[in-house]
């Protein structure tokens, strides 16, 4: 992997972002306002329901951080496809691996500050990690890893199916979050859905977030399983993406895109 080409793509994305003001607003506006809505809910909740309200607030912080990391990666690819500039990018000799790696680096550069803002807003509404810094950091790392794996899967789908499926950039995470049992334990689901939930990349990260918000102890099995599942998503998605990218070049799909 050529670091010079990768950094060139990241700088290019930053320049594009400065010109596309609505993208900056989208990255901040919806996540921050969502956390404020649930923060106000936590403030207004009856005394005996505050713990539940704070758990919901915590999950929304992680949910919106995951959305920012995943969707930013895929929206940058969409911008290249919609504008046709992907041709010029690939003519510079950029490989498929360098292309997706640059998109991931740029997305993390944008989403990490957004995540910090969301945590600050949640803290203002009473959310605290109760000194559980290691578990909180691990949950953030799992969410980041899972978001990267999901973003790469979406990129593989778009390069396989065509830019008509670009809508996956902002829709696919909803189904994954829904199946990740965000506000309740997977055991509360029907048996077949519990198995599906265990295979989702965000399930354990959300479970840890709920426990941290409640000040309850976090079992190590949650963290180990969370890293394992999220890591498997990344490990499986990268070969699929590289295969889809190479196939798109050979079949002429990239030219049609």
N, C-alpha and C positions, 0 to 999 in steps of 0.2 A: 504493500500500500504506500503510495506516494504522499507524504505529509504536505508537500507543497501544493499539490492539486486539491487535497482535502481542505487546507486552510483557504485556498482561493475560493472554493465553493462556499465556505462559511462566511467569508468577507462579502461575497456576492449576495448571499441571503440577507446579510445585515443592511446592505445598501438598498435592496429591494424593499425591506421592511420599513425603512425610513420614508420611502415614497408611498407605501400603501398604508395609510393611517388607520383604515378600518381594521386591519389585522391587529394592530397594537391595542385598539379599543376592545376587540373581541377577546384577546388574551386576558385582559384585566376585568372588563365590565361584567361579563356573565359569571365568572368564578367569584369575584368579590361580592357582587350583589346577592348571589345565592347564599354565600356564607353569612352575609348580614341578615338575610331573611331568617335563616335557622338560628343565628345568634339572638335575634329578637324573640324568636320562639322560646329559646332557652331562658331568656330573661323573664318572659311572661309565664313560664310554666309554673304550676303549683309546686310548693316546696317538696312534696313527696315524688315529684316527677322530674326534678332538676337533673338527676343523674342520667335518666333516659334521654332528656333533651340534649345534654352535653355530649352523650355518646353519638347521637344523630348529627350534632354539629361537627364532631371530630371526623366522622365518616365522610361528611360532605367536603371537609377540607381535603382529605385524601382522594376522594372521588374527583374533585375539580383539578387537583394537581395531576392526577393520572390523565384526565382529559386534555389538559394543557400540553403535557409531554407527548402523548400519542398523536393528537390532532395536529399539532404544530409540525411534526415530522411529515405527516401525510399531506397537509395543506401546502407545504413548500413544493412537494412533488406535483400536486395538482396545479399550482401556479405555473410550473414549467410546462406541463402538458397543455393547459389552456392557452398559454401565450405562444407555444411552439418553440420556446427558447431551449427546450431540452436537446434539440438538434445541435445548436451551437455549443452547448455544454459537452456533449458527447464527442463532438469533433475535436475537442482539445485533448482527447486521449483518456478522459476520465473513465475508470472502470466501474462496473456495477457495485462492487464493494465500497469503493471510494465515494460513490454517489450517495449511497444510503448512510454511510458512516458520517459524512458531512451533514446530512439532514438530521441525524440523531444528535450530533454535537450541537448544532444550532438550536434544536428544540430544547435540549437541556439547558443551554445558556439562557433561553427565554423563560422556561418553566420553573427553574429553581428560584429566581427572584419572585415569580408569581406565587410559588408555594410559600416563600417567606412572608409575603404580604398576607396571604390567607391565614397563616399561623398567627400573625400579629393581630389580625382582625378577630380571630377566634379567641385569642387570649384576652382581648378587650371585653369579650362577652362572658368571661369566666372559665374558659377552657385552660386547663393546666395539665402538664405531664406528670405531676406528683413525684418529681425526682426520678422518673423512669426514663432517663435519657437514652440508655442503650437500647431498650425495647422500642422507643420512639424512632431512633435513628435506623434501627433494623427495619421497622415498618416502612419508613420512607424509602430505604434502599430496595425493599421488595417491590414497592409500588413503582419505583423508577424502572427496575428491571422488567417487570411485567408490562409496563407501558411501552418499553422499547420492543419487546417481543411482539406485542400486538401491532405496533406501528409497522414492523417489518412484514408481518403477515398481510396487513392491508396493502402494503406496497406490492407484495407478490401477487395479490389478487387483481390489483389494477393493471399491472403489466401483463397479466394473463388474460383478463377479460376485456380490457379496454377502458378508456377514460369515461365511458358511460357509467362506470361503477365508482367514479371519484367520490360519490356521496358516502361511501364507506368511511371516508376520513373523519366524518363527524357523527356517524350513526352507529358504527359497529360497537363502540365502547358501551353503549347503553345496554345492549343485550348481555355483554360480558359482566357488567356491574350488576344487572338484575339477577343473573344466575350465581353471583358471588355472595349471596346472602348478606347484603350490606348492613342491615339493621337488626339482624337476628342470627341465631346460631343455625348452621346447616341442618342440625338435627330436627329443627322445627318444620322442615320441608318433607314432602312425601319421599319415600325411600329412593325412588329412581332419580328424583331431583337432587337429593342429598349427594348421590354419587357424582352427578354432573357438577354440582357446586364445589365439591372437593377438587375437581379438575380445573376449576377456574383460577386464573392467575392472581386475582385480588382477594380471594376469600380469606386467607389467613392474615393479610395486611389489614383488612377491615376488622377482623376479630381482635387483633392486637390494638388497633385504634380505639375500639370500644372499651377494652380492658384498661388501657392507659387513662382514658377519660374518666373511668369509674374509680381509678386508683387501686384496681384489683391486680393481683400477681399475674404475670404472663408466663405461661409454660413454655419451656424451650422447644417442645415439639412443634408449637405453632410457628416459631421462627425458622426452624430447620425445614419444615415442610413448605413454608412460604418461599424460602430461597430455592428449594428444590423444584417446585412447580414453576416458578417464574423463570428459573434458569433453563428448564426444559423447553419453555416457550421460545426463549431466545435461541437455544441450540437447534430447535426444530425449524424455526422461522428463517434463519439465515440461509441454509442450503436451499430451502424452497424459493426464497427470493432470488438467489443467484441463478438457480435453474430457470425461473420465470424470466429474469432479465436476459439471460443468454438465449433462451428460446424466442423472446420477443425480437432480439436482434436478427436471429437466423431466419425467422418467418416473415420479417418485415413489419411486425407489429409496432416496433418503435417508430418506424417511419410514418405509419398511419396515425400513431398517437400524436 
